[in-house]
Amino acid sequence: MPVAQFAVASDTGRKRRRNEDNYVAAPPLFGVADGMGGAQAGEVASKLAAGTLEDRDTGGLDGLARVRALIQEANRRVYDRATSDPSASGMGTTMTVALVEGMTVVIGHVGDSRAYLLRGDRMEQLTDDHSLVNELLKSGKLSAEEALVHPQRSVITRAVGTDPDVDVDAFSLEAEEGDVFLICSDGLTDMVDDEAILDVLHKHRDDLDRAVKSLVAAANRGGGEDNITAIAFRISAVGGEETVQMSAVEPEERTMEAVPTEPAVDTMVIPPDRIEDELLEPGSPEALEATRGKPPGVPQRIRLVLTMIVLLAVAAALLVWGLLR
């Protein structure tokens, strides 16, 4: 087994009452699912997705086909539950999966959880976020600096379980001796920038237990606004499979705050064809409606034009009335 070591840490964070992240860390398969939905539906969605990975029944498929089949099956299970159970209506989950086959690593991805590769002293983000902010970045409507603080960072454009079918990004790459892979939910990447993640992984690449613990602690120090999950595994041709699993950072590594409360903004899905210029206006009614998961109303500029037309019509009517008198 080329997985020489792996470790996982998952924590509720500072603002949530429940951990809606679920994960699987069972070489050769690793995966993170970050649930979304009201009440406890997000937790249900991510648990169903993770359960699919644990079942691993893909009819003997290998590589890319196996990863795609697993995520499609997860989509079917989550969608079926969401459409048959009113309390779970609208739920969904992100899903990022890594399958190790010899020295080949297959990545499957839906949503804004991420996979990274640390090779030597350089780190690369392997997955492309399916998010509103990333779409705006790619189209040049947002700068990298604006993206970091955009109020709709939680809006994603693709999720597992929100539609009957899901488009899965899947690809494979050849690993090298000593490569470290990281799979994580956005509770980490929204709180800790890539440079800091690189520093931690590089420093603790031979102690992945300490690496994932340090990453989760850093996310909590940064605000801990969401659930945080990090899985790291190191590749070696000689194998070893030294295993360290953990469920949370230790209490002494956290600065205790007030009783956690759910944040006002939660993850929601908006299809790419609903991305409009109005969504770039932080604080606008359309932005707030979309963040709450409601369909955007009449765009702000159109409302302003309509208001001006109404005011002009009223003024004209008053003028005519005055002349007729």
Buried (B, 14 or more C-beta within 10 A) or exposed (E): EBBBBBBBBBBBBBBBEBBBBBBBBBBBBBBBBBBBBEEBBBBBBBBBBBBBBEEBEBEEEEEBBBBBBBBBBBBBBBBBBBEEEEEBEBBBBBBBBBBBEEBBBBBBBBBBBBBBBBBEEEBEBBBEBBBBBBBBBEEEBBEEEBBEEBBBBBBBBBBBBBBEEBEBBBEBBEBEEBBBBBBBBBBBBBBBEEEBBBBBBBEBBEBBBBBBBBBBBBBBBBBBBBBBBBBBBBBBEEEEBBBBBBEBBEEEBBEEEEEBEEEEBBBBBBEEEBBEEBBBBEEBBBBBBBBEBEEBEEBBEEEEEEEEEEEEEEEEEEEEEEEEE
